[in-house]
Amino acid sequence: MNVRHLIDLNDFTTADWHRIIRLAQEIMEKPQDYYGTCQGKLMATLFYEPSTRTQMSFQAAMHRLGGSVIGFDNPLNSSVSKGESLADTIRIVSGYTHLVTIRHPVEGAAQAASRYSSCPVINAGDGGHLHPTQTLTDLVTLTKYKGTLQNMTIGLCGDLKNGRTVHSILKALSRFPNKFILISTKELALPAYVKDILNASGCPFEEVYSLEEAIPRLDVLYMTRIQKERFSSEEEYERQKNVYVLDRKKLLRARADLAVLHPLPRVDEITPEVDSDPRALYFEQAKCGMYARMALITCLLQDDASRSFKEIPLSHPRNDIKCTNPKCITNHEPSLPHTFRENGGMFICEYCDERMILQ
C-alpha cells in the first residue's frame, strides 16, 4: 500500500476525522491506557521556522505514547545550512524514522516532502498556506465544547490572507452546513482559492470589516494575529497590526455561549482581561492539540504498519510552466517537478494552490 500522509486535512475522509476526534476524546479521558502505544517508534520533527505549541505538543504526544523523537528546531543546526535540498533531507531522515513532522516557511514544502519520504509525513504548517493539525485541534475543541461541527455561524477575524490556520479550518468546516463571516481589512482578505472552496461547498459567507458589528451573530469567533513575518515591510505591518482587538467591551455584545478560539501565539489581538471569561477557550484549545496529535500519530502508525514504500506518482508534470507564487517551494527548490491540476482553463499548483491562466 502507498504511504499515507497528512498534508491537507482534506486528504482524509470525514469518517477519518471523526475516528481521530473520538480517539482524542478517549485519550483525554484515560491517557494511561495509551502509554506505550508507540513504544519502539521514532518520530522526526523538522522545524525550519520557530514554534512553541506545535513542536512541543508533537514531542509531548510522541513521548506520552511511549515513542521517541529526533530532529531539529533550527535548520542552521543541520545540513540545510550547507545547502542540502529539502528532497535530500527527507530521503535521509525518513530512512531513520517511522514518521516525519515538518514545519517550513515556504508554501508547499510539506507536499514536496511527501514526494520523497519513505514514511508518513505530517504537515505542521507550510508558510501561509495550510496547518492541518491545528485544524484537527480546532475540530477536537469544538466537538468538546460545542458538541457539534455544523449549523454554526463562525467568524474568522484578522489576517485571513496569510493565516494558514484560517485556510485549513475553512476548508474543513465547509464540509458541514455552516455559515462563515470573514472579518478583515481589504488588504488581508481571504485568498481566492479558499473562497472557491466555500462557493463549491454551498456554505454561505460574507466579508465584513467590523468585528464589533459581527460579534453578536457568532457561535464561534476564531481570532488570529496579524502575521508580521509574512509582510514584505515593517511599514505595511504597522498599518494592519492593531485593527482588530477583542476586549471585554466587545464581548458584552456577544452571545453567552460564544466560543472564542485562537491558534496562538497572540500579540495584541486579545486583551489579557478576556482570559478570565469562560468563553475564552484558547488555552484549553492548545491542550486539546496534544491529544489530537496523540490520536493522529496513533492512527497513522497503525494504518502504516503493513505498508510498502511506493513513490507518489506525479499527476501533471509541466516543467514548461512556472508557478507564479514567489513563496512556492518550486521557486526555492528548482529540482522539484512542477505539477498542476487543471480546472476550467486554469492551472492550479499542486504544492501551493496558486491559480494561473495561461495566455
Buried (B, 14 or more C-beta within 10 A) or exposed (E): EEBBBBBBBBEBEEEBBEBBBEBBBBBBEEBEEBEEBBEEBBBBBBBBBEBEBBBBBBBBBBBBBBBBBEBBBEBEEBEBEEEEBBBBBBBEBBEEBBBBBBBBBBBBBBBBBBBBBBBBBBBBBBBBBBBBBBBBBBBBBBBBBBEEBEEBBBBBBBBBBBBBBBBBBBBBBBBBBBBBBBBBBEEBBBBEBBBBBBEEBEBEBEBBEEBEEBBEBBBBBBBBBBBBEBBEEEEEBEBBBEBBBBEEEBBEBBBEEBBBBBBBEBEEBBBEEBEEBEBBBBEBBBBBBBBBBBBBBBBBBEEBEEBEEEEEEEEBEBEEBEBEBEBBBBBBBEEBEBBBEEEEEBBBBBBBBBBBEEE
